[in-house]
Amino acid sequence: GTAASVTGGTTVANGLHYSVLFQRNDTISSADADYTQRCNITAGTGGDQIRLYVYDRVTVATGDDTIAHTLSGTEDWAMVHVGAQPASTARQRIISVL
């Protein structure tokens, strides 16, 4: 489908959420407004084109956060979420893969 989303979280306030989307031959037609796009890299051409997007967001509250985009088509895609806690807390990484 054209809906791409993944949920991940942190256990302390001010956690940093990263999301990476790999997409073949399509683009994001409507990006999640809560996240900031950091890069959009394209490799290949035609039917062999792949795109990599990186988004991030800091959340004040603890817990899960969902990033959701609308894609321009139904080609293959994969999305990963990584939650990182601030340096002043115990180290923890929470990784969600869709």
N, C-alpha and C positions, 0 to 999 in steps of 0.2 A: 503494500500500500504506500500511500504518500505521507503517512504520519510516522515520524521518527521520534522516539523519546526514550529516556533512560533515567532512572532514579538512583541516587546515592546520597550519602550523608556524612556528617561529622558528629562527634559527641561533645564538642565544646563550642562556645560562641566564637564568632568571627572566623569560621572555617572557610577555606578556599576550595571551590568546586571547579574542576576542570572537566571539559567534555571534548572529546575528539570524535569527529564524524568522517568516515571514509565513504565515498559515494562514487558510483560508476555512471558516467554519461549524463548525469542530471545535476541540478543545483538546488539550493535551499530557496524556495519561493517565499516563505514566511518564517523568519527566524524568531526564536524565543526572545522577547523584549527584555527579560530579566538578566540575560547574559550578554557579555561583550565579546564580539568576534576579535580574535587576535591574529588569525592568519587564514588565508584561503589559497592553497597551493594546488596547481593543476599540472598533471603530467600526462603525456600521450595525446593522441588525436583520434577523432572519429569514435568508433565503437570500442576503442581501447583506452579512452580517456578516463582517468581517475582523479578525484578531487579530495583534498584533505582540508578539513576545517578544524580550528581550535577555538573554543569559547571558554570564558571563565566568569566567575561570580564569587563575591564574598557574602556570606549570610551571617546576620547578627545572631539569629536563633540557632540552637542545636537541632539535630535531627536530619531527616531526609529532605532532599530538594530534587525536583524533577525538571529536566530540560526537555523541551518539546519543540520540534521544528515541523514545518510542512515542506515536503520535497516536491520538486517540479515534475517528477515521474516516479515510476515503480521499478527502476533498475536496482541492482544489488547495492546494499549499503550495510555498514556496521557502525556501531556507536559504543563508546567507552566513557565511563565517568570515573574520575578519581577525586576523592575528598581528602584534603590535607588540613591538619590542625596547625594553629599558630606555633611558632618556635618556643614560646614560653610554657607550653604544656607538654605532657608526656607524648612521646612519638607514637603516632598511629596513622596508618594508611588504610583507607577503605576503598576498595576498587569494585566497581560494578561493570559488568560486560553484558551487552545485549546482543 
